């Protein structure tokens, strides 16, 4: 039976990379972690590693493009736990790197849909349960290109810049009247599948592992509340 007394965290994109490492770090720190991603098999691998280290987790495989699934998950978590203590908005899509006039409209819609709209839907759906936590944290994973635009990265950079603003605005709205804090975390160059796609000639051993990014995220969540 799931221990509902533990602080509860939800991590998107938890099947690999930064998301999986963050889920494992949160579980090691005493959270029960809800793991979401499309790949059920890889989610089960993350869950297995968590359980192997003595932690607890639950997998919730679904596509973040499914708005109804987000709402159903929020309702289920609300019914079982009555709160959400940590929401990590990690899942993202790089898309094709191309000049702005050459961005494929379908690619644009997918990038904005996952990197921005799905995260808004998550905040919208889980806001009532974040408000039920005495000390909730919402963490949004960003990129340096959100603040320093780079040629050929237009769609991804635009989605991240918009998400940064959305999450910061949400934090300004709720910060003074609830126990919710928001964090924009740029993990920097990290050894992930997305990084390998963006820099195919790069030696992966020259960039830090996902566990380092997870440590940065956990530090934000556990930082003193002012």
TIKE-568961 format. One record per atom (N, C-alpha, C): residue number from 1; atom name; x, y, z. Coordinates in Angstrom, 1 decimal, always signed. Example, Ala and Ser with C-alpha at 12.3 -4.5 7.8 and 13.67 -1.06 7.14 Angstrom:
2
1_N_+13.2_-5.7_+7.8
1_CA_+12.3_-4.5_+7.8
1_C_+13.2_-3.3_+7.8
2_N_+12.8_-2.2_+7.1
2_CA_+13.7_-1.1_+7.1
2_C_+12.9_+0.0_+7.9
END
This chain:
226
1_N_+0.8_-1.2_+0.0
1_CA_+0.0_+0.0_+0.0
1_C_+0.9_+1.2_+0.0
2_N_+0.5_+2.2_-0.8
2_CA_+1.3_+3.4_-0.9
2_C_+1.3_+4.3_+0.4
3_N_+2.4_+4.8_+0.8
3_CA_+2.5_+5.6_+2.0
3_C_+2.1_+7.0_+1.6
4_N_+0.9_+7.4_+2.0
4_CA_+0.4_+8.8_+1.6
4_C_+0.9_+9.9_+2.6
5_N_+1.7_+9.5_+3.6
5_CA_+2.2_+10.5_+4.5
5_C_+3.5_+11.1_+4.0
6_N_+4.2_+10.5_+3.1
6_CA_+5.4_+11.0_+2.5
6_C_+5.0_+12.3_+1.6
7_N_+6.0_+13.2_+1.5
7_CA_+5.8_+14.3_+0.6
7_C_+5.6_+13.7_-0.8
8_N_+4.8_+14.3_-1.6
8_CA_+4.5_+13.7_-2.9
8_C_+5.0_+14.6_-4.1
9_N_+5.7_+14.0_-5.0
9_CA_+6.3_+14.7_-6.1
9_C_+5.9_+14.1_-7.4
10_N_+5.7_+14.9_-8.4
10_CA_+5.3_+14.5_-9.8
10_C_+6.4_+15.0_-10.7
11_N_+7.1_+14.1_-11.5
11_CA_+8.1_+14.4_-12.4
11_C_+7.7_+14.0_-13.8
12_N_+7.7_+15.0_-14.7
12_CA_+7.4_+14.6_-16.1
12_C_+8.7_+14.3_-16.8
13_N_+8.6_+13.5_-17.9
13_CA_+9.8_+13.0_-18.6
13_C_+10.7_+12.2_-17.7
14_N_+10.1_+11.3_-16.9
14_CA_+10.9_+10.6_-15.8
14_C_+11.4_+9.3_-16.3
15_N_+11.3_+9.0_-17.6
15_CA_+11.8_+7.7_-18.1
15_C_+13.3_+7.7_-18.4
16_N_+13.9_+8.8_-18.4
16_CA_+15.4_+8.9_-18.7
16_C_+15.9_+10.2_-18.4
17_N_+17.3_+10.4_-18.5
17_CA_+17.9_+11.7_-18.4
17_C_+17.7_+12.4_-17.1
18_N_+17.5_+13.7_-17.2
18_CA_+17.3_+14.6_-16.1
18_C_+16.1_+14.2_-15.3
19_N_+15.0_+13.9_-16.0
19_CA_+13.8_+13.5_-15.3
19_C_+13.9_+12.3_-14.4
20_N_+14.5_+11.2_-15.0
20_CA_+14.7_+10.0_-14.2
20_C_+15.7_+10.3_-13.0
21_N_+16.8_+11.0_-13.3
21_CA_+17.7_+11.3_-12.2
21_C_+17.1_+12.1_-11.1
22_N_+16.2_+13.1_-11.5
22_CA_+15.5_+13.9_-10.5
22_C_+14.5_+13.1_-9.7
23_N_+13.8_+12.2_-10.3
23_CA_+12.9_+11.3_-9.6
23_C_+13.6_+10.5_-8.6
24_N_+14.7_+9.9_-9.0
24_CA_+15.5_+9.1_-8.1
24_C_+16.1_+9.9_-6.9
25_N_+16.5_+11.1_-7.2
25_CA_+17.0_+12.0_-6.1
25_C_+15.9_+12.4_-5.1
26_N_+14.7_+12.6_-5.6
26_CA_+13.6_+13.0_-4.8
26_C_+13.1_+11.8_-3.9
27_N_+13.1_+10.6_-4.5
27_CA_+12.8_+9.4_-3.8
27_C_+13.8_+9.1_-2.7
28_N_+15.1_+9.3_-3.0
28_CA_+16.1_+9.1_-2.0
28_C_+16.0_+10.1_-0.8
29_N_+15.4_+11.3_-1.2
29_CA_+15.2_+12.3_-0.1
29_C_+13.9_+12.1_+0.7
30_N_+13.2_+11.1_+0.4
30_CA_+12.0_+10.8_+1.2
30_C_+10.7_+11.0_+0.5
31_N_+10.7_+11.4_-0.7
31_CA_+9.4_+11.7_-1.4
31_C_+8.8_+10.4_-2.0
32_N_+7.5_+10.3_-2.1
32_CA_+6.9_+9.3_-3.0
32_C_+6.8_+10.0_-4.4
33_N_+7.2_+9.4_-5.4
33_CA_+7.3_+10.1_-6.7
33_C_+6.4_+9.5_-7.7
34_N_+5.6_+10.3_-8.4
34_CA_+4.8_+9.9_-9.5
34_C_+5.6_+10.1_-10.8
35_N_+5.8_+9.1_-11.5
35_CA_+6.7_+9.1_-12.7
35_C_+5.8_+9.1_-13.9
36_N_+6.0_+10.2_-14.8
36_CA_+5.2_+10.2_-16.0
36_C_+6.2_+10.3_-17.2
37_N_+5.7_+9.7_-18.3
37_CA_+6.4_+9.8_-19.6
37_C_+5.6_+8.9_-20.5
38_N_+5.9_+8.8_-21.8
38_CA_+5.2_+8.0_-22.7
38_C_+5.7_+6.5_-22.7
39_N_+6.9_+6.3_-22.4
39_CA_+7.5_+5.0_-22.5
39_C_+7.4_+4.2_-21.2
40_N_+6.4_+3.3_-21.1
40_CA_+6.1_+2.6_-19.9
40_C_+7.2_+1.7_-19.5
41_N_+7.9_+1.1_-20.4
41_CA_+9.0_+0.2_-20.0
41_C_+10.1_+0.9_-19.4
42_N_+10.5_+2.1_-19.9
42_CA_+11.6_+2.9_-19.3
42_C_+11.1_+3.5_-18.0
43_N_+9.8_+3.9_-17.8
43_CA_+9.3_+4.3_-16.5
43_C_+9.5_+3.2_-15.5
44_N_+9.2_+2.0_-15.9
44_CA_+9.3_+0.9_-15.0
44_C_+10.7_+0.7_-14.6
45_N_+11.7_+0.9_-15.5
45_CA_+13.1_+0.8_-15.1
45_C_+13.5_+1.9_-14.0
46_N_+13.0_+3.1_-14.2
46_CA_+13.2_+4.1_-13.2
46_C_+12.6_+3.7_-11.9
47_N_+11.3_+3.3_-11.9
47_CA_+10.7_+2.8_-10.7
47_C_+11.4_+1.7_-10.0
48_N_+12.0_+0.8_-10.8
48_CA_+12.7_-0.3_-10.3
48_C_+14.0_+0.1_-9.6
49_N_+14.7_+1.1_-10.1
49_CA_+15.9_+1.6_-9.5
49_C_+15.5_+2.3_-8.2
50_N_+14.4_+3.0_-8.2
50_CA_+13.9_+3.7_-6.9
50_C_+13.6_+2.7_-5.9
51_N_+12.9_+1.7_-6.2
51_CA_+12.5_+0.6_-5.2
51_C_+13.8_-0.1_-4.8
52_N_+14.7_-0.3_-5.7
52_CA_+15.9_-1.0_-5.3
52_C_+16.8_-0.2_-4.3
53_N_+16.6_+1.1_-4.2
53_CA_+17.3_+1.9_-3.3
53_C_+16.5_+2.2_-2.0
54_N_+15.3_+1.5_-1.9
54_CA_+14.5_+1.7_-0.7
54_C_+13.4_+2.8_-0.8
55_N_+13.3_+3.4_-2.0
55_CA_+12.3_+4.5_-2.2
55_C_+11.0_+3.9_-2.7
56_N_+10.1_+4.9_-2.9
56_CA_+8.7_+4.5_-3.4
56_C_+8.4_+5.4_-4.6
57_N_+7.7_+4.8_-5.5
57_CA_+7.3_+5.5_-6.7
57_C_+6.1_+4.8_-7.4
58_N_+5.4_+5.6_-8.2
58_CA_+4.2_+5.0_-9.0
58_C_+4.4_+5.5_-10.4
59_N_+4.2_+4.7_-11.4
59_CA_+4.3_+5.1_-12.8
59_C_+2.9_+5.5_-13.3
60_N_+2.9_+6.5_-14.1
60_CA_+1.7_+7.0_-14.8
60_C_+2.0_+7.3_-16.3
61_N_+2.1_+6.2_-17.1
61_CA_+2.5_+6.4_-18.5
61_C_+1.4_+7.1_-19.3
62_N_+1.7_+8.2_-19.9
62_CA_+0.7_+8.8_-20.9
62_C_+1.5_+9.9_-21.7
63_N_+0.8_+10.3_-22.7
63_CA_+1.4_+11.4_-23.6
63_C_+0.9_+12.7_-23.1
64_N_+1.8_+13.7_-22.8
64_CA_+1.4_+15.0_-22.3
64_C_+0.6_+15.8_-23.3
65_N_+0.5_+15.3_-24.5
65_CA_-0.3_+16.0_-25.5
65_C_-1.8_+15.6_-25.3
66_N_-2.1_+14.7_-24.4
66_CA_-3.4_+14.2_-24.1
66_C_-3.9_+15.1_-22.9
67_N_-4.6_+16.2_-23.2
67_CA_-5.1_+17.1_-22.1
67_C_-6.0_+16.4_-21.1
68_N_-6.8_+15.5_-21.6
68_CA_-7.8_+14.8_-20.7
68_C_-7.0_+14.0_-19.7
69_N_-5.9_+13.3_-20.2
69_CA_-5.1_+12.5_-19.3
69_C_-4.5_+13.3_-18.2
70_N_-4.0_+14.5_-18.5
70_CA_-3.5_+15.4_-17.4
70_C_-4.6_+15.6_-16.4
71_N_-5.8_+16.0_-16.8
71_CA_-6.8_+16.2_-15.9
71_C_-7.2_+15.0_-15.1
72_N_-7.2_+13.8_-15.7
72_CA_-7.5_+12.6_-15.0
72_C_-6.5_+12.3_-13.9
73_N_-5.2_+12.5_-14.3
73_CA_-4.1_+12.2_-13.3
73_C_-4.3_+13.2_-12.1
74_N_-4.5_+14.4_-12.4
74_CA_-4.7_+15.4_-11.3
74_C_-5.9_+15.0_-10.4
75_N_-7.0_+14.5_-11.0
75_CA_-8.1_+14.1_-10.2
75_C_-7.8_+12.9_-9.3
76_N_-7.0_+11.9_-9.9
76_CA_-6.7_+10.7_-9.2
76_C_-5.7_+11.0_-8.0
77_N_-4.7_+11.9_-8.3
77_CA_-3.8_+12.3_-7.2
77_C_-4.5_+13.0_-6.1
78_N_-5.4_+13.9_-6.5
78_CA_-6.2_+14.7_-5.5
78_C_-7.1_+13.8_-4.7
79_N_-7.7_+12.7_-5.3
79_CA_-8.5_+11.8_-4.6
79_C_-7.7_+11.0_-3.6
80_N_-6.5_+10.6_-4.0
80_CA_-5.7_+9.7_-3.2
80_C_-4.9_+10.4_-2.1
81_N_-4.2_+11.5_-2.5
81_CA_-3.3_+12.2_-1.6
81_C_-3.9_+13.5_-1.1
82_N_-4.7_+14.1_-1.8
82_CA_-5.3_+15.4_-1.4
82_C_-4.4_+16.6_-1.5
83_N_-3.2_+16.4_-2.1
83_CA_-2.2_+17.5_-2.2
83_C_-1.2_+17.0_-3.2
84_N_-0.4_+18.0_-3.7
84_CA_+0.9_+17.7_-4.4
84_C_+1.9_+18.7_-3.8
85_N_+3.1_+18.1_-3.4
85_CA_+4.1_+18.9_-2.8
85_C_+5.2_+19.4_-3.7
86_N_+5.5_+18.6_-4.8
86_CA_+6.5_+19.0_-5.8
86_C_+6.0_+18.7_-7.2
87_N_+6.1_+19.7_-8.1
87_CA_+5.8_+19.4_-9.5
87_C_+7.0_+19.8_-10.3
88_N_+7.6_+18.9_-11.0
88_CA_+8.8_+19.1_-11.8
88_C_+8.5_+19.1_-13.3
89_N_+8.5_+20.2_-13.9
89_CA_+8.1_+20.3_-15.3
89_C_+9.4_+20.1_-16.2
90_N_+9.7_+18.9_-16.5
90_CA_+10.9_+18.5_-17.1
90_C_+10.8_+18.1_-18.6
91_N_+9.7_+17.4_-18.9
91_CA_+9.6_+16.9_-20.3
91_C_+9.6_+18.0_-21.3
92_N_+10.4_+17.8_-22.4
92_CA_+10.5_+18.8_-23.4
92_C_+10.9_+18.1_-24.7
93_N_+10.7_+18.8_-25.8
93_CA_+11.1_+18.3_-27.1
93_C_+11.9_+19.4_-27.8
94_N_+13.1_+18.9_-28.4
94_CA_+14.0_+19.8_-29.1
94_C_+13.4_+20.2_-30.5
95_N_+12.9_+19.3_-31.2
95_CA_+12.4_+19.5_-32.6
95_C_+13.6_+19.6_-33.5
96_N_+13.3_+20.0_-34.7
96_CA_+14.4_+20.2_-35.7
96_C_+15.0_+21.6_-35.6
97_N_+16.3_+21.6_-35.7
97_CA_+17.1_+22.9_-35.6
97_C_+17.1_+23.4_-37.1
98_N_+16.5_+24.5_-37.3
98_CA_+16.4_+25.1_-38.6
98_C_+16.1_+26.6_-38.6
99_N_+16.4_+27.3_-39.7
99_CA_+16.1_+28.7_-39.7
99_C_+14.6_+28.9_-39.5
100_N_+14.3_+30.1_-38.8
100_CA_+12.9_+30.4_-38.4
100_C_+11.9_+30.2_-39.6
101_N_+12.2_+30.8_-40.8
101_CA_+11.3_+30.7_-41.9
101_C_+11.1_+29.2_-42.4
102_N_+12.0_+28.3_-42.0
102_CA_+11.9_+27.0_-42.5
102_C_+11.3_+26.0_-41.5
103_N_+10.9_+26.5_-40.3
103_CA_+10.4_+25.6_-39.3
103_C_+9.1_+25.0_-39.8
104_N_+9.0_+23.7_-39.8
104_CA_+7.8_+23.0_-40.2
104_C_+6.6_+23.3_-39.3
105_N_+5.5_+23.7_-39.8
105_CA_+4.4_+24.0_-38.9
105_C_+4.0_+22.9_-38.0
106_N_+4.1_+21.7_-38.4
106_CA_+3.7_+20.6_-37.5
106_C_+4.7_+20.4_-36.4
107_N_+6.0_+20.6_-36.8
107_CA_+7.1_+20.6_-35.8
107_C_+6.9_+21.7_-34.7
108_N_+6.6_+22.9_-35.2
108_CA_+6.3_+24.1_-34.3
108_C_+5.1_+23.7_-33.4
109_N_+4.1_+23.2_-33.9
109_CA_+2.9_+22.8_-33.0
109_C_+3.3_+21.8_-32.0
110_N_+4.1_+20.8_-32.4
110_CA_+4.5_+19.8_-31.4
110_C_+5.4_+20.4_-30.3
111_N_+6.3_+21.2_-30.7
111_CA_+7.3_+21.8_-29.7
111_C_+6.5_+22.7_-28.7
112_N_+5.7_+23.6_-29.3
112_CA_+4.9_+24.5_-28.4
112_C_+3.9_+23.7_-27.6
113_N_+3.3_+22.7_-28.2
113_CA_+2.3_+21.9_-27.5
113_C_+2.9_+21.2_-26.3
114_N_+4.1_+20.6_-26.4
114_CA_+4.7_+19.9_-25.3
114_C_+5.4_+20.9_-24.3
115_N_+6.3_+21.7_-24.9
115_CA_+7.2_+22.5_-24.0
115_C_+6.4_+23.7_-23.3
116_N_+5.3_+24.1_-23.9
116_CA_+4.6_+25.2_-23.3
116_C_+3.2_+24.9_-22.8
117_N_+2.3_+24.5_-23.8
117_CA_+0.9_+24.3_-23.5
117_C_+0.7_+23.1_-22.5
118_N_+1.4_+22.0_-22.7
118_CA_+1.2_+20.9_-21.7
118_C_+1.6_+21.3_-20.3
119_N_+2.6_+22.2_-20.2
119_CA_+3.1_+22.6_-18.8
119_C_+2.0_+23.6_-18.2
120_N_+1.4_+24.4_-19.1
120_CA_+0.3_+25.2_-18.6
120_C_-0.8_+24.4_-18.1
121_N_-1.1_+23.3_-18.9
121_CA_-2.2_+22.4_-18.5
121_C_-1.9_+21.7_-17.2
122_N_-0.6_+21.3_-17.0
122_CA_-0.2_+20.7_-15.7
122_C_-0.4_+21.7_-14.5
123_N_+0.1_+22.9_-14.7
123_CA_-0.1_+23.9_-13.6
123_C_-1.6_+24.1_-13.3
124_N_-2.4_+24.3_-14.4
124_CA_-3.8_+24.5_-14.2
124_C_-4.5_+23.3_-13.5
125_N_-4.1_+22.1_-13.9
125_CA_-4.8_+20.9_-13.3
125_C_-4.3_+20.7_-11.8
126_N_-3.1_+21.0_-11.5
126_CA_-2.6_+20.6_-10.2
126_C_-2.5_+21.8_-9.3
127_N_-2.9_+23.0_-9.7
127_CA_-2.9_+24.2_-8.8
127_C_-3.8_+23.9_-7.6
128_N_-5.0_+23.3_-7.7
128_CA_-5.7_+23.1_-6.4
128_C_-5.0_+22.2_-5.4
129_N_-4.3_+21.2_-5.9
129_CA_-3.6_+20.3_-5.0
129_C_-2.3_+20.8_-4.5
130_N_-1.6_+21.7_-5.3
130_CA_-0.4_+22.4_-4.8
130_C_-0.8_+23.3_-3.7
131_N_-2.0_+23.9_-3.8
131_CA_-2.4_+24.9_-2.7
131_C_-2.7_+24.1_-1.4
132_N_-3.0_+22.8_-1.5
132_CA_-3.3_+22.0_-0.3
132_C_-2.0_+21.6_+0.4
133_N_-0.9_+21.8_-0.2
133_CA_+0.4_+21.5_+0.4
133_C_+0.8_+22.7_+1.3
134_N_+1.4_+22.4_+2.5
134_CA_+1.9_+23.6_+3.3
134_C_+3.1_+24.2_+2.7
135_N_+3.8_+23.5_+1.9
135_CA_+5.1_+24.0_+1.3
135_C_+5.3_+23.3_+0.0
136_N_+4.7_+23.9_-1.1
136_CA_+4.9_+23.2_-2.4
136_C_+5.9_+23.9_-3.3
137_N_+6.5_+23.2_-4.2
137_CA_+7.5_+23.7_-5.1
137_C_+7.2_+23.3_-6.5
138_N_+7.2_+24.2_-7.4
138_CA_+7.1_+24.0_-8.8
138_C_+8.4_+24.3_-9.5
139_N_+9.0_+23.3_-10.1
139_CA_+10.3_+23.5_-10.8
139_C_+10.1_+23.4_-12.3
140_N_+10.6_+24.4_-13.0
140_CA_+10.5_+24.4_-14.5
140_C_+12.0_+24.3_-15.0
141_N_+12.2_+23.3_-15.8
141_CA_+13.6_+23.2_-16.4
141_C_+13.7_+24.0_-17.6
142_N_+14.7_+24.9_-17.7
142_CA_+14.9_+25.8_-18.8
142_C_+16.2_+25.6_-19.5
143_N_+16.6_+26.5_-20.4
143_CA_+17.8_+26.3_-21.2
143_C_+18.4_+27.7_-21.3
144_N_+19.7_+27.8_-21.5
144_CA_+20.3_+29.1_-21.8
144_C_+19.8_+29.8_-23.0
145_N_+19.2_+29.1_-23.9
145_CA_+18.7_+29.7_-25.2
145_C_+17.4_+30.5_-24.9
146_N_+16.8_+30.3_-23.7
146_CA_+15.6_+31.1_-23.4
146_C_+15.9_+32.5_-23.2
147_N_+17.1_+32.8_-22.7
147_CA_+17.5_+34.2_-22.4
147_C_+18.5_+34.7_-23.5
148_N_+19.2_+33.8_-24.1
148_CA_+20.2_+34.2_-25.1
148_C_+19.9_+33.4_-26.4
149_N_+19.0_+34.0_-27.3
149_CA_+18.6_+33.3_-28.5
149_C_+19.8_+32.9_-29.3
150_N_+19.6_+31.7_-30.0
150_CA_+20.7_+31.2_-30.8
150_C_+20.1_+30.8_-32.2
151_N_+20.9_+31.1_-33.2
151_CA_+20.5_+30.8_-34.6
151_C_+20.1_+29.3_-34.7
152_N_+19.0_+29.1_-35.4
152_CA_+18.5_+27.8_-35.7
152_C_+17.8_+27.1_-34.5
153_N_+17.8_+27.7_-33.4
153_CA_+17.1_+27.2_-32.2
153_C_+15.8_+27.9_-31.9
154_N_+15.2_+28.6_-32.9
154_CA_+14.1_+29.5_-32.6
154_C_+12.9_+28.9_-32.0
155_N_+12.4_+27.8_-32.4
155_CA_+11.2_+27.2_-31.9
155_C_+11.4_+26.7_-30.4
156_N_+12.5_+26.0_-30.2
156_CA_+12.8_+25.5_-28.9
156_C_+13.0_+26.7_-27.9
157_N_+13.8_+27.7_-28.4
157_CA_+14.1_+28.8_-27.5
157_C_+12.9_+29.6_-27.2
158_N_+12.0_+29.8_-28.2
158_CA_+10.7_+30.5_-28.0
158_C_+9.9_+29.8_-26.9
159_N_+9.8_+28.5_-27.0
159_CA_+9.0_+27.7_-26.1
159_C_+9.5_+27.8_-24.7
160_N_+10.8_+27.8_-24.5
160_CA_+11.4_+27.9_-23.2
160_C_+11.3_+29.3_-22.6
161_N_+11.5_+30.3_-23.4
161_CA_+11.3_+31.7_-23.0
161_C_+9.9_+31.9_-22.5
162_N_+8.9_+31.4_-23.3
162_CA_+7.5_+31.6_-22.9
162_C_+7.2_+30.8_-21.6
163_N_+7.8_+29.6_-21.5
163_CA_+7.5_+28.8_-20.2
163_C_+8.1_+29.5_-19.0
164_N_+9.3_+30.1_-19.2
164_CA_+9.9_+30.8_-18.1
164_C_+9.0_+31.9_-17.6
165_N_+8.5_+32.7_-18.5
165_CA_+7.6_+33.8_-18.2
165_C_+6.3_+33.3_-17.5
166_N_+5.7_+32.2_-18.1
166_CA_+4.5_+31.6_-17.5
166_C_+4.7_+31.2_-16.1
167_N_+5.7_+30.4_-15.8
167_CA_+6.0_+29.9_-14.5
167_C_+6.3_+31.1_-13.5
168_N_+7.1_+32.0_-14.0
168_CA_+7.4_+33.2_-13.1
168_C_+6.1_+34.0_-12.8
169_N_+5.3_+34.2_-13.8
169_CA_+4.0_+34.9_-13.5
169_C_+3.1_+34.1_-12.5
170_N_+3.1_+32.8_-12.6
170_CA_+2.3_+32.0_-11.7
170_C_+2.9_+32.1_-10.3
171_N_+4.2_+32.1_-10.2
171_CA_+4.9_+32.3_-8.9
171_C_+4.5_+33.6_-8.3
172_N_+4.5_+34.7_-9.1
172_CA_+4.1_+36.0_-8.6
172_C_+2.7_+36.0_-8.1
173_N_+1.8_+35.3_-8.7
173_CA_+0.4_+35.3_-8.4
173_C_+0.2_+34.5_-7.0
174_N_+0.9_+33.4_-6.8
174_CA_+0.5_+32.6_-5.7
174_C_+1.5_+32.7_-4.5
175_N_+2.7_+33.3_-4.8
175_CA_+3.7_+33.3_-3.8
175_C_+3.4_+33.9_-2.4
176_N_+2.6_+35.0_-2.5
176_CA_+2.3_+35.7_-1.2
176_C_+1.0_+35.2_-0.5
177_N_+0.3_+34.3_-1.2
177_CA_-1.0_+33.9_-0.6
177_C_-1.1_+32.4_-0.4
178_N_-0.1_+31.7_-0.8
178_CA_-0.1_+30.2_-0.7
178_C_+1.3_+29.8_-0.2
179_N_+1.5_+28.5_+0.0
179_CA_+2.8_+27.9_+0.3
179_C_+3.6_+27.5_-0.9
180_N_+3.2_+28.0_-2.1
180_CA_+3.8_+27.5_-3.3
180_C_+5.0_+28.4_-3.7
181_N_+6.1_+27.8_-4.0
181_CA_+7.3_+28.5_-4.6
181_C_+7.5_+28.0_-6.0
182_N_+8.0_+28.9_-6.9
182_CA_+8.4_+28.5_-8.2
182_C_+9.8_+28.7_-8.4
183_N_+10.5_+27.8_-9.2
183_CA_+11.9_+27.8_-9.5
183_C_+12.1_+27.6_-11.0
184_N_+12.9_+28.4_-11.6
184_CA_+13.4_+28.2_-13.0
184_C_+14.8_+27.7_-12.9
185_N_+15.0_+26.5_-13.3
185_CA_+16.4_+25.9_-13.2
185_C_+17.0_+25.6_-14.5
186_N_+18.1_+26.2_-14.8
186_CA_+18.9_+25.8_-16.0
186_C_+20.0_+24.9_-15.6
187_N_+19.9_+23.6_-15.9
187_CA_+20.9_+22.6_-15.5
187_C_+22.2_+22.7_-16.3
188_N_+22.2_+23.5_-17.4
188_CA_+23.5_+23.6_-18.1
188_C_+23.7_+22.4_-19.0
189_N_+24.8_+22.3_-19.6
189_CA_+25.1_+21.2_-20.5
189_C_+25.1_+19.9_-19.7
190_N_+24.2_+19.0_-20.2
190_CA_+24.0_+17.7_-19.5
190_C_+24.0_+16.6_-20.4
191_N_+24.5_+15.4_-20.0
191_CA_+24.6_+14.3_-20.9
191_C_+23.2_+13.6_-21.0
192_N_+22.4_+14.1_-22.0
192_CA_+21.1_+13.6_-22.3
192_C_+20.9_+13.2_-23.8
193_N_+19.8_+12.5_-24.1
193_CA_+19.5_+12.2_-25.4
193_C_+19.3_+13.4_-26.3
194_N_+18.6_+14.4_-25.7
194_CA_+18.4_+15.7_-26.4
194_C_+19.7_+16.4_-26.7
195_N_+20.6_+16.4_-25.7
195_CA_+21.9_+17.0_-26.0
195_C_+22.7_+16.3_-27.1
196_N_+22.6_+15.0_-27.1
196_CA_+23.3_+14.2_-28.2
196_C_+22.7_+14.5_-29.6
197_N_+21.4_+14.8_-29.6
197_CA_+20.8_+15.1_-30.9
197_C_+21.2_+16.5_-31.4
198_N_+21.3_+17.4_-30.4
198_CA_+21.7_+18.8_-30.7
198_C_+23.2_+18.9_-31.1
199_N_+24.0_+18.1_-30.4
199_CA_+25.5_+18.2_-30.7
199_C_+26.0_+16.8_-31.0
200_N_+25.7_+16.2_-32.2
200_CA_+26.0_+14.8_-32.5
200_C_+27.5_+14.5_-32.4
201_N_+28.4_+15.5_-32.6
201_CA_+29.8_+15.3_-32.6
201_C_+30.5_+15.4_-31.3
202_N_+29.7_+15.8_-30.3
202_CA_+30.3_+16.1_-28.9
202_C_+30.6_+14.8_-28.2
203_N_+31.7_+14.8_-27.5
203_CA_+32.1_+13.6_-26.6
203_C_+31.2_+13.7_-25.4
204_N_+30.3_+12.8_-25.1
204_CA_+29.4_+12.9_-24.0
204_C_+30.1_+13.0_-22.6
205_N_+31.3_+12.4_-22.6
205_CA_+32.0_+12.4_-21.3
205_C_+32.5_+13.8_-20.9
206_N_+32.4_+14.8_-21.8
206_CA_+32.8_+16.1_-21.5
206_C_+31.8_+17.0_-20.9
207_N_+30.5_+16.5_-20.8
207_CA_+29.5_+17.2_-20.1
207_C_+29.0_+16.4_-18.9
208_N_+28.4_+17.1_-17.9
208_CA_+28.1_+16.5_-16.7
208_C_+26.9_+15.5_-16.8
209_N_+26.8_+14.5_-15.9
209_CA_+25.8_+13.5_-16.0
209_C_+24.4_+14.1_-15.5
210_N_+23.3_+13.4_-15.8
210_CA_+22.0_+13.9_-15.3
210_C_+21.9_+14.0_-13.8
211_N_+22.7_+13.1_-13.1
211_CA_+22.7_+13.2_-11.6
211_C_+23.1_+14.6_-11.1
212_N_+24.0_+15.2_-11.8
212_CA_+24.4_+16.6_-11.3
212_C_+23.3_+17.6_-11.5
213_N_+22.6_+17.5_-12.6
213_CA_+21.4_+18.4_-12.8
213_C_+20.3_+18.1_-11.7
214_N_+20.1_+16.8_-11.4
214_CA_+19.2_+16.4_-10.4
214_C_+19.5_+17.0_-9.0
215_N_+20.8_+17.0_-8.7
215_CA_+21.3_+17.6_-7.5
215_C_+21.0_+19.1_-7.4
216_N_+21.1_+19.8_-8.5
216_CA_+20.8_+21.2_-8.6
216_C_+19.3_+21.4_-8.3
217_N_+18.5_+20.6_-9.0
217_CA_+17.0_+20.7_-8.8
217_C_+16.6_+20.4_-7.4
218_N_+17.2_+19.4_-6.8
218_CA_+16.9_+19.0_-5.4
218_C_+17.3_+20.1_-4.4
219_N_+18.4_+20.8_-4.7
219_CA_+18.9_+21.9_-3.9
219_C_+17.9_+23.0_-3.9
220_N_+17.3_+23.3_-5.1
220_CA_+16.3_+24.4_-5.2
220_C_+15.0_+24.0_-4.3
221_N_+14.6_+22.8_-4.4
221_CA_+13.4_+22.3_-3.7
221_C_+13.6_+22.4_-2.2
222_N_+14.8_+22.0_-1.8
222_CA_+15.1_+21.9_-0.3
222_C_+15.7_+23.2_+0.3
223_N_+15.8_+24.2_-0.5
223_CA_+16.4_+25.4_+0.0
223_C_+15.5_+26.1_+1.0
224_N_+16.1_+26.8_+2.0
224_CA_+15.2_+27.5_+3.0
224_C_+14.2_+28.4_+2.4
225_N_+13.0_+28.4_+3.0
225_CA_+11.9_+29.2_+2.6
225_C_+12.0_+30.5_+3.3
226_N_+12.1_+31.6_+2.6
226_CA_+12.2_+32.9_+3.2
226_C_+10.9_+33.6_+3.5
END
